[in-house]
Amino acid sequence: MQSFPKHFHALVIGANGGIGTAFLQILKEDPQCACAIGLHRASQPAINFEDEASIAAAAEELRTFAPFHLIINAAGILHTDEWMPEKKLADLHFAQLQKTFQINTFGPALVLRHFTPLLDKDRSVLAMLSAKVGSIGDNRLGGWYSYRASKAALNMLVKTASIELKRSHPNAVCVAVHPNTVNTSLSQPFRGEQIGRPALSAAQDMLTMLDSLTVRDSGEFYAYNGEHLPW
Ligand SMILES: NC(=O)c1ccc[n+]([C@@H]2O[C@H](COP(=O)([O-])OP(=O)(O)OC[C@H]3O[C@@H](n4cnc5c(N)ncnc54)[C@H](OP(=O)(O)O)[C@@H]3O)[C@@H](O)[C@H]2O)c1
């Protein structure tokens, strides 16, 4: 991570997921990274996007490790044991909409609230893992109502936070990132094993891309390879 200072501090949320684990492994192996912390529902402190207080408490506990130069949120859901992404309007129900928004949108919103004050004022990047299917402009296939809408709303939160951050942290970069299809439990029901990339190579590409971003790129939506995606 050439753009970060020597001994930079990094934080990965959702650090036990397929992509989150890969991010944390690479950061822990980076000799320049002095502190790589992973948070998830079973970490100490724990962070659970269905428990608002846990988000504030985790940020408070991590204050001693601040400032952070890199914060990545790699938590998210697409399906559960109870339901799969909707194929048609007739599949929509509150339980799926609510849970998907809780984890993909509301939790990350509170991460923006509580963790942006921990960003380094001189050089920092905050990346929210979004998804290209959350792009309204790129939606040609339809379906996946809850997931698409939760990521589109997440993208709006990223854009809005980036505008506020320009005032409070003028050197911070806040972006939404599409990792591509990656072989994890999230993509597994959709032939992720066959068509998805290994998480380590996806995470490495995203870190290289994040390393190259400057404040001019803040508030935008990027794919793992630096491609600029439409909202
Ligand atoms: N894989 C892909 O092809 C792909 C494509 C586009 C976008 N993405 C996005 O990339 C991100 C990472 O996905 P992945 O493929 O690594 O998925 P994954 O392997 O299923 O990991 C999901 C992560 O989300 C966490 N999570 C679930 N519910 C949570 C909650 N209530 N509170 C806090 N954390 C919670 C999981 O923690 P637990 O282990 O505790 O459940 C896990 O750490 C997601 O935002 C996803 O939408 C992935």
PDBQT file of the ligand as one rigid body, heavy atoms in Angstrom, charges set to zero:
ROOT
HETATM    1  N1  LIG A 301     -19.022 -12.804  -3.319  1.00  0.00    +0.000 N 
HETATM    2  C1  LIG A 301     -19.431 -12.089  -4.352  1.00  0.00    +0.000 C 
HETATM    3  O1  LIG A 301     -19.484 -12.582  -5.505  1.00  0.00    +0.000 OA
HETATM    4  C2  LIG A 301     -19.864 -10.656  -4.171  1.00  0.00    +0.000 A 
HETATM    5  C3  LIG A 301     -20.256  -9.935  -5.325  1.00  0.00    +0.000 A 
HETATM    6  C4  LIG A 301     -20.644  -8.597  -5.174  1.00  0.00    +0.000 A 
HETATM    7  C5  LIG A 301     -20.633  -8.015  -3.914  1.00  0.00    +0.000 A 
HETATM    8  N2  LIG A 301     -20.256  -8.745  -2.820  1.00  0.00    +0.000 N 
HETATM    9  C6  LIG A 301     -20.287  -8.070  -1.511  1.00  0.00    +0.000 C 
HETATM   10  O2  LIG A 301     -19.059  -8.270  -0.837  1.00  0.00    +0.000 OA
HETATM   11  C7  LIG A 301     -19.276  -8.305   0.584  1.00  0.00    +0.000 C 
HETATM   12  C8  LIG A 301     -18.616  -9.552   1.163  1.00  0.00    +0.000 C 
HETATM   13  O3  LIG A 301     -19.266 -10.687   0.650  1.00  0.00    +0.000 OA
HETATM   14  P1  LIG A 301     -18.670 -12.182   0.767  1.00  0.00    +0.000 P 
HETATM   15  O4  LIG A 301     -18.767 -12.765  -0.573  1.00  0.00    +0.000 OA
HETATM   16  O5  LIG A 301     -17.363 -12.150   1.480  1.00  0.00    +0.000 OA
HETATM   17  O6  LIG A 301     -19.815 -12.845   1.682  1.00  0.00    +0.000 OA
HETATM   18  P2  LIG A 301     -19.704 -13.891   2.892  1.00  0.00    +0.000 P 
HETATM   19  O7  LIG A 301     -18.540 -14.793   2.713  1.00  0.00    +0.000 OA
HETATM   20  O8  LIG A 301     -21.064 -14.485   3.013  1.00  0.00    +0.000 OA
HETATM   21  O9  LIG A 301     -19.404 -12.936   4.148  1.00  0.00    +0.000 OA
HETATM   22  C9  LIG A 301     -20.402 -12.076   4.625  1.00  0.00    +0.000 C 
HETATM   23  C10 LIG A 301     -19.936 -11.345   5.859  1.00  0.00    +0.000 C 
HETATM   24  O10 LIG A 301     -21.033 -10.564   6.341  1.00  0.00    +0.000 OA
HETATM   25  C11 LIG A 301     -21.140 -10.789   7.743  1.00  0.00    +0.000 C 
HETATM   26  N3  LIG A 301     -22.475 -10.581   8.299  1.00  0.00    +0.000 N 
HETATM   27  C12 LIG A 301     -23.616 -11.235   8.013  1.00  0.00    +0.000 A 
HETATM   28  N4  LIG A 301     -24.603 -10.814   8.832  1.00  0.00    +0.000 NA
HETATM   29  C13 LIG A 301     -24.054  -9.865   9.642  1.00  0.00    +0.000 A 
HETATM   30  C14 LIG A 301     -24.553  -9.055  10.699  1.00  0.00    +0.000 A 
HETATM   31  N5  LIG A 301     -25.812  -9.132  11.141  1.00  0.00    +0.000 N 
HETATM   32  N6  LIG A 301     -23.711  -8.196  11.309  1.00  0.00    +0.000 NA
HETATM   33  C15 LIG A 301     -22.413  -8.095  10.911  1.00  0.00    +0.000 A 
HETATM   34  N7  LIG A 301     -21.874  -8.846   9.935  1.00  0.00    +0.000 NA
HETATM   35  C16 LIG A 301     -22.694  -9.717   9.305  1.00  0.00    +0.000 A 
HETATM   36  C17 LIG A 301     -20.747 -12.259   7.893  1.00  0.00    +0.000 C 
HETATM   37  O11 LIG A 301     -20.484 -12.544   9.242  1.00  0.00    +0.000 OA
HETATM   38  P3  LIG A 301     -20.990 -13.927   9.936  1.00  0.00    +0.000 P 
HETATM   39  O12 LIG A 301     -19.958 -14.939   9.541  1.00  0.00    +0.000 OA
HETATM   40  O13 LIG A 301     -21.027 -13.607  11.369  1.00  0.00    +0.000 OA
HETATM   41  O14 LIG A 301     -22.345 -14.247   9.337  1.00  0.00    +0.000 OA
HETATM   42  C18 LIG A 301     -19.520 -12.286   7.011  1.00  0.00    +0.000 C 
HETATM   43  O15 LIG A 301     -18.415 -11.735   7.688  1.00  0.00    +0.000 OA
HETATM   44  C19 LIG A 301     -20.799  -8.222   0.791  1.00  0.00    +0.000 C 
HETATM   45  O16 LIG A 301     -21.160  -6.906   1.090  1.00  0.00    +0.000 OA
HETATM   46  C20 LIG A 301     -21.355  -8.619  -0.577  1.00  0.00    +0.000 C 
HETATM   47  O17 LIG A 301     -22.621  -8.035  -0.820  1.00  0.00    +0.000 OA
HETATM   48  C21 LIG A 301     -19.860 -10.040  -2.923  1.00  0.00    +0.000 A 
ENDROOT
TORSDOF 0
